[in-house]
């Protein structure tokens, strides 16, 4: 497996310094935030020539972009904000080829108007599901146009908050350009930690064939997404790692939820897993 990291964990004045900081830890695969190149996370426009410069800097260091960060709230109560997110997603999709990647990572969002990372009672409603379908269909159609894979992350605070709902979303959209970000720390609802083995196995059974890449962080409780560095919490990492290894391809595994000084320890932890 390719151990990678989010570039946002290395805030530096220039893209060159950011990439040098990443590679100093022996990491050559990244989930790339456009903020690392001085742009907005999801910009209104982007100069393709500047994308080419980022790609050159990556290639000069033997590095690859596993995916771009492209999260926006697909079910925001304000329809105008959903539309804006979709327009910005198209800007990103149009730039993927020049940047040297074909994957954008996203989320399914929350009915919480203040944060797509916070839960809301309406996330389980039929209305939220229909809003998600409308947004996701448009997002995937856009990505198909540019030959880009859109990967979403099952997460307890979002609308697609279980492996079962994520499987349903894949089946209802029915596009080879829609895939999964697997994150073992994000799928445990309140009271489910005692069933960790069962829930991890089920997630891979339902979604394993559609994984684009994976995340590596940890959790100290259920009922919320994990926020701890890999190996610092309760996740059964030996099982998670074995399940990832059984996917049948060299899956990028992206570290996040950690401080820069914790990177070497987390890399060593992952490399030491059986």
Secondary structure, 3 states (H helix, E strand, C coil): CEEEEEHHHCCCCCHHHHHHHHHCCCCCEEEECHHHHCCCCCCCCCCHHHHHHHHHHHHHCCCEEEEEECCCCCCCCCHHHHHHHHHHHHHHHHHHHHHCCCEEEECCCCCCCCCCCCCCHHHHCHHHHHHHHHHHHHHHHHHHHCCCEEEEECCCCCCCCCHHHHHHHHHHHCCCCEEEEECCCCCCCCCCHHHHHHHHHHHHHHHHHHEEEEEECECCCCCCCCCECCCCCCCCHHHHHHHHHCCCCCCEEEECCCCHHHHHHHHHHHHCCC
